[in-house]
Amino acid sequence: MLFNSFAFLLFFPIVCIVYFIIPSLKYRNLFLLAASYYFYMNWQPIYALLLLTSTGITYLASLGIDRFSDKKKKKNCLIASLALNLSILFFYKYYGFAAENVTALFSWLGIQIHVPDFQILLPVGISFYIFQALGYSIDVYRGDTRVEKNFFTYALFVSFFPQLVAGPIERSTNLLRQFYQKHQFDGDVAIEGVKIMLWGYFMKLVLADRCAMYVDMVYNHLNDHEGMSTAIATVLFSFQLYGDFAGYTFTAIGAARIMGFHLMDNFRRPYLFSTSVQDYWKRNHISLTSWFMDYVYYPLTERSNSINWWCFSIFLTFLISGFWHGAAWTFIIWGSIHGVLLVMEMRTNKRKKKWEKKYHLSQREWYVWLQRIGIFLVLCLTLVFFRANSLSDAFKALQLIFTPSDFNMQRGLTFILYSFLAFILLFIKEYLEEYKIVFSWQKKYKEICDDCWMIVLLLCICWMGVFDGGQFIYFQF
């Protein structure tokens, strides 16, 4: 079983090596498909049938959309695809939550009724591959992409192993056509992919799993901690979440790049350089944000010019996004808070820009950094609901954060120091990328600099990496 994160990550380079040993494009694709299903079956073999079922439904529905000329029949095929896939998602991910809350509601009304509950293990990455498959069906219906008639190629698109369980949520317009291209081994491209993968390893094994040690110690025992330690744990969780999810994404993108595939970017320095909540969502989990915007928000607003309706639509979109992340009230509240913050920004954006123009603030570095720090702190507070084990724990954590207290420097100091070292390296790298800073000696000695960078990452991973850490956070979504 590939439950250990380090053992799990080793699967990526192994597949990349075998991929280039196979000479035929057809057999390469079949190998990738087999690797994807083997990859998925390591959690629960029976759920490979669930992946296959979702793939079959969207494949047949899209063939129907392409075949029928009658608009009503096309629409019925799309509705069938949406209804069946969302029903699967509801049953496995949300049924228990719904049953629990319906039972509680009837009990509150004085009606004794028990909605049957089933103890179902949540399939890993179910939200990711179902959304990817549904996006394809919608694109075929809209005429944005051609229908794929080869089932095995389409199945490979849905279950492409690097991004199968935690994204990025790919679009058929980008990935599907790449399976018809034979990718020759290219040393420069492979080195680029290895660099991206190593950065992903660093983000997960060094940054995320180091932060997790302190975060888990605090959030799993809130009654034993004071305000300062809870506040530090909340800040560290923002980097744990970023490192955990971005670590997987960079590893997936790097592995795909080695084999010649180009996956979409999913992160653009969201936690350190966002100047607004809107800017944050343009930089964070880009594939999911763009999915919700393209398939939920824009269809809701395309026939209305009302700012009130736009505000309601953006709130609804992020409420759904919160629910997508997990079947719990904590996630729903987290998504709702982001929806409210985005509505507030939409309402005040014109006045803010007018004020910035009047005082020439946009070009002032101190003002930009003030916004970044302010938004980061706001995001950290919202993540209390994302991390807390329950609603009561979330409110307890918030109460602690805003309660003045001393900080015991001995408790968890080692975890904090290691996390801080990882954060420094993260900040330097992202600062140089954000401002596109390239030193003259970097251009002159590019190969040497690249080699030194990979050595630094390897040393950091070997020295500070946590090799027995838990699984990736986003696997539960």
Secondary structure per residue as TSV (DSSP state, phi and psi in degrees):
chain	resnum	aa	ss	phi	psi
A	1	M	-	360.0	134.0
A	2	L	-	-92.0	56.2
A	3	F	-	-86.4	-31.3
A	4	N	S	-71.4	131.6
A	5	S	H	-62.5	-39.0
A	6	F	H	-68.3	-45.9
A	7	A	H	-61.6	-37.3
A	8	F	H	-61.7	-44.0
A	9	L	H	-67.4	-26.5
A	10	L	H	-68.4	-18.2
A	11	F	H	-65.4	-32.1
A	12	F	H	-62.6	-55.2
A	13	P	H	-65.3	-29.6
A	14	I	H	-62.7	-45.8
A	15	V	H	-64.1	-39.2
A	16	C	H	-60.6	-41.5
A	17	I	H	-65.7	-48.0
A	18	V	H	-63.4	-35.2
A	19	Y	H	-54.2	-43.4
A	20	F	H	-82.0	-11.5
A	21	I	H	-73.7	-29.3
A	22	I	-	-80.8	121.8
A	23	P	-	-79.3	-32.8
A	24	S	-	-87.9	136.5
A	25	L	H	-61.1	-41.8
A	26	K	H	-60.0	-47.5
A	27	Y	H	-75.2	-26.3
A	28	R	H	-63.1	-45.7
A	29	N	H	-64.3	-40.5
A	30	L	H	-65.2	-37.0
A	31	F	H	-63.9	-44.4
A	32	L	H	-62.7	-38.2
A	33	L	H	-65.3	-44.6
A	34	A	H	-63.8	-40.9
A	35	A	H	-63.3	-38.3
A	36	S	H	-63.1	-45.1
A	37	Y	H	-73.1	-35.5
A	38	Y	H	-62.9	-44.0
A	39	F	H	-54.1	-46.0
A	40	Y	H	-74.9	-35.3
A	41	M	H	-70.0	-13.0
A	42	N	T	-69.3	-13.2
A	43	W	T	-93.3	-52.7
A	44	Q	-	-156.6	103.6
A	45	P	T	-52.4	-36.2
A	46	I	T	-64.1	-25.5
A	47	Y	H	-76.7	-9.5
A	48	A	H	-64.0	-32.3
A	49	L	H	-67.0	-33.2
A	50	L	H	-66.8	-43.2
A	51	L	H	-60.7	-42.7
A	52	L	H	-65.7	-37.5
A	53	T	H	-64.2	-47.9
A	54	S	H	-60.6	-41.4
A	55	T	H	-62.0	-45.4
A	56	G	H	-63.2	-41.0
A	57	I	H	-61.7	-50.4
A	58	T	H	-69.8	-31.2
A	59	Y	H	-64.6	-49.7
A	60	L	H	-67.1	-40.7
A	61	A	H	-61.9	-40.2
A	62	S	H	-70.5	-35.8
A	63	L	H	-62.0	-40.5
A	64	G	H	-64.4	-42.2
A	65	I	H	-59.6	-41.4
A	66	D	H	-71.9	-34.3
A	67	R	H	-77.4	-44.0
A	68	F	-	-77.2	140.3
A	69	S	-	-95.6	-21.9
A	70	D	S	-72.9	126.8
A	71	K	H	-62.3	-35.0
A	72	K	H	-65.7	-40.8
A	73	K	H	-67.9	-39.0
A	74	K	H	-59.3	-45.8
A	75	K	H	-64.5	-38.6
A	76	N	H	-63.5	-38.0
A	77	C	H	-63.6	-42.0
A	78	L	H	-65.7	-44.0
A	79	I	H	-61.3	-40.8
A	80	A	H	-61.8	-42.8
A	81	S	H	-62.4	-45.3
A	82	L	H	-64.4	-47.1
A	83	A	H	-63.7	-46.1
A	84	L	H	-68.2	-44.0
A	85	N	H	-68.5	-41.9
A	86	L	H	-69.2	-29.0
A	87	S	H	-66.1	-41.7
A	88	I	H	-61.1	-46.4
A	89	L	H	-61.8	-43.1
A	90	F	I	-62.8	-46.3
A	91	F	I	-63.2	-46.5
A	92	Y	I	-80.3	-28.8
A	93	K	I	-107.7	-32.4
A	94	Y	I	-118.8	-10.0
A	95	Y	H	-61.5	-46.3
A	96	G	H	-59.6	-42.0
A	97	F	H	-63.2	-44.5
A	98	A	H	-64.6	-44.5
A	99	A	H	-61.8	-42.6
A	100	E	H	-62.9	-43.2
A	101	N	H	-76.3	-32.2
A	102	V	H	-67.3	-42.8
A	103	T	H	-60.9	-43.4
A	104	A	H	-65.3	-38.3
A	105	L	H	-64.7	-46.5
A	106	F	H	-64.0	-37.3
A	107	S	H	-63.2	-41.0
A	108	W	H	-64.2	-32.7
A	109	L	T	-81.7	-2.1
A	110	G	T	86.3	13.2
A	111	I	-	-106.0	120.5
A	112	Q	-	-87.0	102.7
A	113	I	-	-144.3	141.6
A	114	H	-	-120.4	116.2
A	115	V	-	-80.1	125.8
A	116	P	-	-55.1	137.6
A	117	D	-	-119.6	144.6
A	118	F	-	-118.7	134.6
A	119	Q	-	-83.6	93.9
A	120	I	-	-114.3	130.3
A	121	L	-	-76.2	125.1
A	122	L	-	-66.7	122.5
A	123	P	-	-62.9	135.1
A	124	V	T	-63.4	130.8
A	125	G	T	67.4	17.7
A	126	I	H	-60.1	-37.9
A	127	S	H	-66.5	-32.5
A	128	F	H	-70.0	-53.4
A	129	Y	H	-73.8	-28.2
A	130	I	H	-69.7	-41.0
A	131	F	H	-65.9	-37.4
A	132	Q	H	-64.8	-43.0
A	133	A	H	-67.0	-41.4
A	134	L	H	-66.3	-37.4
A	135	G	H	-59.2	-38.9
A	136	Y	H	-63.4	-46.5
A	137	S	H	-58.9	-44.3
A	138	I	H	-65.8	-39.7
A	139	D	H	-64.2	-39.8
A	140	V	H	-64.1	-42.7
A	141	Y	H	-62.5	-39.9
A	142	R	H	-77.1	-15.3
A	143	G	T	84.2	16.9
A	144	D	S	-82.0	-18.1
A	145	T	S	-145.0	153.1
A	146	R	-	-79.9	146.9
A	147	V	-	-68.6	140.7
A	148	E	-	-95.8	116.7
A	149	K	-	-91.5	-17.1
A	150	N	-	-85.7	112.6
A	151	F	H	-61.9	-40.5
A	152	F	H	-67.3	-36.7
A	153	T	H	-67.2	-41.5
A	154	Y	H	-65.9	-40.9
A	155	A	H	-61.3	-36.0
A	156	L	H	-67.0	-37.0
A	157	F	H	-61.4	-43.8
A	158	V	H	-69.9	-35.2
A	159	S	H	-116.3	24.3
A	160	F	-	-52.8	118.4
A	161	F	G	-58.3	-37.0
A	162	P	G	-60.8	-39.4
A	163	Q	G	-112.4	18.4
A	164	L	T	-62.8	-47.2
A	165	V	T	-99.7	-11.9
A	166	A	T	-151.6	25.1
A	167	G	-	78.3	-175.1
A	168	P	-	-65.7	152.3
A	169	I	-	-75.4	102.6
A	170	E	-	-79.9	158.7
A	171	R	-	-105.2	145.6
A	172	S	H	-62.9	-31.3
A	173	T	H	-63.3	-21.3
A	174	N	H	-102.3	-52.2
A	175	L	H	-87.5	-39.3
A	176	L	G	-58.6	-44.1
A	177	R	G	-66.0	-22.7
A	178	Q	G	-70.9	-18.1
A	179	F	G	-74.9	-9.8
A	180	Y	G	-98.1	2.7
A	181	Q	S	-105.5	130.1
A	182	K	-	-84.2	121.7
A	183	H	-	-97.1	116.8
A	184	Q	-	-84.0	148.9
A	185	F	-	-65.8	130.3
A	186	D	-	-128.9	118.0
A	187	G	H	-58.1	-43.4
A	188	D	H	-65.7	-42.6
A	189	V	H	-65.3	-40.8
A	190	A	H	-63.1	-41.9
A	191	I	H	-63.9	-40.6
A	192	E	H	-59.8	-42.8
A	193	G	H	-65.0	-40.7
A	194	V	H	-63.0	-40.8
A	195	K	H	-60.5	-43.5
A	196	I	H	-65.3	-41.9
A	197	M	H	-63.6	-42.6
A	198	L	H	-62.3	-38.2
A	199	W	H	-65.0	-37.5
A	200	G	H	-63.6	-41.8
A	201	Y	H	-60.8	-43.1
A	202	F	I	-62.2	-45.5
A	203	M	I	-60.3	-39.8
A	204	K	I	-81.5	-54.7
A	205	L	I	-77.8	-30.9
A	206	V	I	-99.0	-56.6
A	207	L	I	-73.7	-58.9
A	208	A	I	-65.3	-51.3
A	209	D	H	-73.6	-25.1
A	210	R	H	-69.7	-47.4
A	211	C	H	-60.6	-36.9
A	212	A	H	-59.8	-32.7
A	213	M	H	-59.8	-45.2
A	214	Y	H	-77.3	-41.1
A	215	V	H	-59.9	-46.6
A	216	D	H	-64.7	-38.9
A	217	M	H	-59.6	-37.9
A	218	V	H	-83.2	-53.3
A	219	Y	H	-71.5	-21.8
A	220	N	T	-87.6	-7.0
A	221	H	-	-143.7	58.7
A	222	L	G	-60.3	-32.9
A	223	N	G	-66.5	-16.8
A	224	D	G	-96.3	5.4
A	225	H	-	-128.2	159.4
A	226	E	-	-105.8	-175.9
A	227	G	H	-61.9	-44.6
A	228	M	H	-64.6	-44.4
A	229	S	H	-66.6	-34.4
A	230	T	H	-67.8	-40.0
A	231	A	H	-64.5	-43.0
A	232	I	H	-64.0	-42.6
A	233	A	H	-62.3	-36.0
A	234	T	H	-67.7	-42.3
A	235	V	H	-64.1	-44.4
A	236	L	H	-64.1	-31.4
A	237	F	H	-66.0	-34.1
A	238	S	H	-59.8	-39.5
A	239	F	H	-77.9	-30.4
A	240	Q	H	-62.8	-47.8
A	241	L	H	-62.6	-45.1
A	242	Y	H	-63.2	-48.9
A	243	G	H	-64.3	-37.0
A	244	D	H	-67.1	-51.5
A	245	F	H	-75.6	-45.8
A	246	A	H	-65.3	-32.7
A	247	G	H	-59.9	-44.7
A	248	Y	H	-64.1	-45.8
A	249	T	H	-60.7	-46.4
A	250	F	H	-64.8	-37.1
A	251	T	H	-63.3	-43.0
A	252	A	H	-64.3	-46.3
A	253	I	H	-63.8	-41.1
A	254	G	H	-65.3	-43.9
A	255	A	H	-62.7	-43.0
A	256	A	H	-63.9	-39.3
A	257	R	H	-64.1	-38.4
A	258	I	H	-57.9	-40.4
A	259	M	T	-82.7	-1.7
A	260	G	T	98.4	2.8
A	261	F	-	-92.7	145.9
A	262	H	-	-114.0	110.4
A	263	L	-	-94.1	155.3
A	264	M	-	-69.9	150.8
A	265	D	-	-66.9	142.8
A	266	N	-	-118.3	-14.4
A	267	F	-	-142.3	138.4
A	268	R	S	-135.2	68.8
A	269	R	S	54.5	60.0
A	270	P	H	-75.4	-36.0
A	271	Y	H	-86.2	-20.3
A	272	L	H	-108.4	-15.8
A	273	F	H	-131.2	10.5
A	274	S	-	-79.7	134.7
A	275	T	S	-104.2	-0.4
A	276	S	S	-160.9	167.7
A	277	V	H	-66.4	-37.7
A	278	Q	H	-62.0	-43.6
A	279	D	H	-62.3	-38.9
A	280	Y	H	-57.8	-45.6
A	281	W	H	-76.7	-12.1
A	282	K	H	-81.8	-16.0
A	283	R	H	-108.1	-22.5
A	284	N	S	-109.0	133.6
A	285	H	S	44.4	54.4
A	286	I	H	-57.9	-38.9
A	287	S	H	-64.8	-39.5
A	288	L	H	-73.4	-43.8
A	289	T	H	-59.1	-46.7
A	290	S	H	-66.5	-32.7
A	291	W	H	-62.4	-49.0
A	292	F	H	-65.6	-37.1
A	293	M	I	-67.0	-44.1
A	294	D	I	-73.3	-35.3
A	295	Y	I	-108.9	-7.5
A	296	V	I	-123.8	-60.9
A	297	Y	I	-66.5	-53.0
A	298	Y	H	-63.8	-41.4
A	299	P	H	-60.9	-32.6
A	300	L	H	-70.9	-31.9
A	301	T	H	-104.9	-5.7
A	302	E	T	-65.7	-20.6
A	303	R	T	-109.4	16.2
A	304	S	-	-136.6	140.8
A	305	N	-	-108.3	11.7
A	306	S	-	-82.7	125.1
A	307	I	H	-64.9	-31.2
A	308	N	H	-65.2	-40.4
A	309	W	H	-69.7	-38.0
A	310	W	H	-61.2	-42.9
A	311	C	H	-64.3	-43.8
A	312	F	H	-62.8	-39.4
A	313	S	H	-67.0	-40.0
A	314	I	H	-69.3	-36.8
A	315	F	H	-64.4	-45.9
A	316	L	H	-62.0	-40.8
A	317	T	H	-60.0	-43.7
A	318	F	H	-81.6	-21.9
A	319	L	H	-64.3	-45.3
A	320	I	H	-64.2	-39.1
A	321	S	H	-60.6	-41.4
A	322	G	H	-61.7	-42.2
A	323	F	H	-67.1	-33.3
A	324	W	H	-60.3	-36.8
A	325	H	H	-70.1	-26.7
A	326	G	-	179.9	149.7
A	327	A	S	-86.1	73.8
A	328	A	S	-158.1	151.4
A	329	W	H	-64.9	-27.7
A	330	T	H	-61.0	-42.7
A	331	F	H	-70.4	-36.9
A	332	I	H	-63.5	-43.9
A	333	I	H	-65.9	-41.4
A	334	W	H	-57.7	-47.8
A	335	G	H	-64.4	-39.0
A	336	S	H	-64.4	-40.6
A	337	I	H	-61.4	-43.4
A	338	H	H	-65.3	-36.7
A	339	G	H	-61.4	-44.1
A	340	V	H	-63.6	-44.5
A	341	L	H	-61.7	-40.3
A	342	L	H	-67.6	-38.6
A	343	V	H	-62.7	-42.8
A	344	M	H	-61.0	-40.4
A	345	E	H	-66.6	-40.9
A	346	M	H	-61.4	-39.0
A	347	R	H	-71.7	-31.7
A	348	T	H	-107.1	0.6
A	349	N	H	-61.1	-43.7
A	350	K	H	-63.8	-45.1
A	351	R	H	-66.0	-37.3
A	352	K	H	-63.3	-46.3
A	353	K	H	-64.3	-39.2
A	354	K	H	-62.7	-42.8
A	355	W	H	-65.9	-42.1
A	356	E	H	-65.1	-39.9
A	357	K	H	-66.3	-39.9
A	358	K	H	-61.8	-41.0
A	359	Y	T	-104.4	10.0
A	360	H	T	54.5	47.4
A	361	L	-	-87.1	-27.7
A	362	S	T	-60.5	-29.2
A	363	Q	T	-94.1	-0.8
A	364	R	-	-89.6	122.3
A	365	E	H	-61.6	-39.2
A	366	W	H	-63.2	-35.2
A	367	Y	H	-70.2	-40.9
A	368	V	H	-61.4	-45.2
A	369	W	H	-70.5	-30.8
A	370	L	H	-63.4	-41.9
A	371	Q	H	-63.6	-44.5
A	372	R	H	-61.3	-45.1
A	373	I	H	-66.1	-42.6
A	374	G	H	-61.5	-46.2
A	375	I	H	-65.2	-39.0
A	376	F	H	-61.1	-43.9
A	377	L	H	-65.5	-39.8
A	378	V	H	-62.7	-44.0
A	379	L	H	-62.3	-39.5
A	380	C	H	-60.4	-42.6
A	381	L	H	-64.7	-38.6
A	382	T	H	-65.9	-31.0
A	383	L	H	-72.3	-9.3
A	384	V	H	-57.2	-41.5
A	385	F	H	-71.3	-30.4
A	386	F	H	-69.2	-37.6
A	387	R	H	-91.0	-32.8
A	388	A	-	-57.6	144.4
A	389	N	S	-73.2	-18.4
A	390	S	S	-159.5	169.9
A	391	L	H	-62.3	-42.0
A	392	S	H	-62.8	-37.7
A	393	D	H	-65.9	-36.9
A	394	A	H	-63.5	-47.2
A	395	F	H	-68.3	-32.7
A	396	K	H	-64.9	-43.0
A	397	A	H	-63.6	-44.1
A	398	L	H	-62.5	-40.5
A	399	Q	H	-61.8	-42.0
A	400	L	H	-65.0	-42.8
A	401	I	H	-59.3	-38.4
A	402	F	T	-95.5	14.4
A	403	T	S	-107.5	117.2
A	404	P	-	-58.3	137.8
A	405	S	-	-160.7	165.5
A	406	D	-	-82.8	166.0
A	407	F	-	-124.2	124.9
A	408	N	-	-80.1	105.4
A	409	M	T	-66.7	-19.2
A	410	Q	T	-79.5	-26.8
A	411	R	T	-81.5	109.8
A	412	G	T	76.1	15.4
A	413	L	H	-62.6	-39.9
A	414	T	H	-61.6	-44.4
A	415	F	H	-59.3	-44.1
A	416	I	H	-64.9	-42.4
A	417	L	H	-64.7	-44.7
A	418	Y	H	-62.2	-42.1
A	419	S	H	-62.8	-38.1
A	420	F	H	-65.6	-40.2
A	421	L	H	-62.4	-42.3
A	422	A	H	-64.8	-39.3
A	423	F	H	-63.0	-40.1
A	424	I	H	-59.4	-46.0
A	425	L	H	-64.6	-41.4
A	426	L	H	-60.0	-46.4
A	427	F	H	-63.8	-44.2
A	428	I	H	-60.2	-47.5
A	429	K	H	-61.7	-47.1
A	430	E	H	-73.1	-30.5
A	431	Y	H	-64.1	-45.6
A	432	L	H	-63.5	-38.8
A	433	E	H	-69.9	-42.1
A	434	E	H	-62.7	-41.8
A	435	Y	T	-96.6	6.1
A	436	K	T	52.6	46.6
A	437	I	-	-88.6	119.5
A	438	V	-	-129.6	118.6
A	439	F	-	-76.9	153.4
A	440	S	H	-59.9	-38.6
A	441	W	H	-69.2	-23.5
A	442	Q	H	-67.4	-40.2
A	443	K	H	-69.1	-39.4
A	444	K	H	-70.0	-39.0
A	445	Y	T	-118.9	51.2
A	446	K	H	-58.4	-48.3
A	447	E	H	-63.4	-41.8
A	448	I	H	-64.9	-41.9
A	449	C	H	-63.3	-41.1
A	450	D	H	-62.7	-43.3
A	451	D	H	-63.8	-42.9
A	452	C	H	-64.2	-38.8
A	453	W	H	-63.0	-43.2
A	454	M	H	-67.0	-36.2
A	455	I	H	-65.3	-41.8
A	456	V	H	-60.6	-44.8
A	457	L	H	-63.6	-43.2
A	458	L	H	-61.9	-42.8
A	459	L	H	-63.8	-42.1
A	460	C	H	-63.9	-41.2
A	461	I	H	-64.5	-44.8
A	462	C	H	-67.2	-37.0
A	463	W	H	-81.0	-46.7
A	464	M	H	-111.0	-4.3
A	465	G	-	-66.6	146.4
A	466	V	-	-105.2	107.5
A	467	F	T	-94.4	-1.8
A	468	D	T	-120.5	28.3
A	469	G	-	-72.3	172.8
A	470	G	-	-77.1	178.9
A	471	Q	-	-72.7	168.6
A	472	F	-	-66.1	139.4
A	473	I	G	-58.7	-44.1
A	474	Y	G	-75.4	-4.5
A	475	F	G	-63.9	-25.4
A	476	Q	G	-77.6	-7.1
A	477	F	-	-100.5	360.0
